[in-house]
Every structure is written in structure tokens, then in C-alpha cells.
Amino acid sequence: MIELKAIGKTYGKRNKQRVVLAQVNLKIEAGEFVAVTGPSGSGKTTLLCIMGALLQPTSGEVYMDGQRVDSGLTENERASIRSEKIGFVFQFPALIPTLTVMENVLLPITLAGKALDDGGSWARQLLAQVGLSDREDSLPGTLSGGEQRRVAIARALIRRPKVLLADEPTGALDLDTGNKLMELLQNLCREAGLTLVVVTHDPTVASKANREVKLLGINQEYKQTI
Ligand SMILES: Nc1ncnc2c1ncn2[C@@H]1O[C@H](COP(=O)(O)OP(=O)(O)OP(=O)(O)O)[C@@H](O)[C@H]1O
């Protein structure tokens, strides 16, 4: 589903260059759950953004669902691959404060200007799955941090993506809320056959994955544990 071939990423220009990733090769099968771990600054978020066609690598090739997404495409084409195939969940849910929970979940459809025939009922079903049926008309500011993350998960799934990319989805949540959120994310992905990639510092989250990809920082090899 996702393939990275000899990925390199360097930030900055000329004498202020910083090599963050070098020669990263990774193949993630459909339906797999992969955790990306490693010390702060080792390039986990960078790698996730490259996988999700949000960021261009400096070298190497990126394939999503068999299609090369790192070059040969316009930014509009990349955006349409992102919105059709990939759901993103970040640590900060970035909900629109003036829109209701339901409107936030439907936002990716509204923005794409393509109505899903069953948009409303699918959104309602997703909100039920994340346990927020009774909050569809609430504004995000009236929800707890964990509830806001659950809205963000429903929003990430509304366009029925094939891949869910999550960056520290349990970050800054208490242990119990974080564990429940992770369980929810995993169950939703398993049921829908989604490929799930989670960047995490949390060993408990990583232990639930089928595979852990450890970035050790530049000048060191990255390694995978199965
Ligand atoms: N846009 C950018 N311009 C310059 N340097 C950047 C940029 N984005 C990230 N970096 C640098 O690249 C390195 C890797 O960043 P990245 O956020 O991918 O690491 P990370 O492993 O996700 O870190 P953390 O666990 O702290 O979130 C860091 O040293 C960071 O400062």
C-alpha cells in the first residue's frame, strides 16, 4: 500500500543544511498497522508527511497504492490523492471552533465539493462508532481533549480512505483516555481493512502494532522490529 524507496530528506539551504533522513526503505502492506518510533528529532513526523504526500523527499521514491506520488504530479493532483486515499490524525485535532461536531466531520466532503450519497448517514455512523452520537450538534470547545480527538478520527475516516496516518494521536492525553483512543483507532482500521501508520513515543502504543519501525537518527541505521 505504501512503499518508500531510498528516501532522503534534507532541510535548509547550502551551508545550513540538515540531513534528517537518508536511504530509508520501507514497504507497508494493505491492512498492516505500523508504529514509527525513535528519539525526538529523528525524523518521524518528516517520514509520515512524506508517506502522506504532504512533503516532498529530497531524494528517493514514494508510492501510495501503486501510484508514484513524490514527483510527476502537480500539487493539485497530490492534494486529490491525499483527500481520496489518506486520512490524517494529528496530535492537535484542529477542529473548526464555529462548526458543530457533525459539520467538522463532514468538512472534508464539503471542502472537496463532492457530496457522498450517504454523507450524512455515514458521518452519523462514524460518530456512533467513536461514541459521540449525542454530541453531533455540540461545538468543539465544549468537548474534552479526548472527545475532540475522537471527532478528528471520525473526520479522518469520512472519505473512506485506504490509509490512516496518525502523528502522536494519544499525545498529551491521560493514560486511560490514550489507551481507549488507540484501541478505537485500531478497531476502526481493522474493521475497515485500513492501513494504519502511527508515529508515537509511547511503547504501549508501539507494542500493539504488527511492526515497529525505529528511526535512530541520522548517521545511524534505522531498524524494523516485527
Ligand atoms: N521545515 C523544517 N525546516 C527545517 N528543519 C526542520 C523542518 N521540519 C523539521 N525539521 C527538523 O528536522 C528534524 C526532524 O524533525 P521531525 O519533526 O520529523 O522529528 P520527530 O522525530 O517527529 O521529532 P519529535 O519526536 O520531537 O516530534 C528536527 O531536527 C527538526 O528540527
The ligand as a Gaussian input file, in Angstrom:
#p B3LYP/6-31G(d) Opt

LIG

0 1
 N       10.502000      22.684000       7.956000
 C       11.654000      22.395000       8.581000
 N       12.760000      23.153000       8.356000
 C       13.920000      22.870000       8.952000
 N       14.116000      21.839000       9.793000
 C       13.054000      21.058000      10.056000
 C       11.772000      21.292000       9.470000
 N       10.919000      20.355000       9.920000
 C       11.637000      19.574000      10.748000
 N       12.902000      19.986000      10.843000
 C       13.985000      19.368000      11.622000
 O       14.103000      18.025000      11.204000
 C       14.350000      17.179000      12.319000
 C       13.300000      16.071000      12.354000
 O       12.041000      16.639000      12.663000
 P       10.740000      15.731000      12.876000
 O        9.656000      16.628000      13.358000
 O       10.499000      14.938000      11.655000
 O       11.247000      14.773000      14.029000
 P       10.418000      13.841000      15.024000
 O       11.179000      12.563000      15.145000
 O        8.999000      13.750000      14.582000
 O       10.537000      14.688000      16.363000
 P        9.559000      14.744000      17.655000
 O        9.504000      13.362000      18.225000
 O       10.281000      15.709000      18.561000
 O        8.239000      15.265000      17.181000
 C       14.348000      18.078000      13.560000
 O       15.683000      18.357000      13.905000
 C       13.632000      19.312000      13.102000
 O       14.126000      20.452000      13.778000

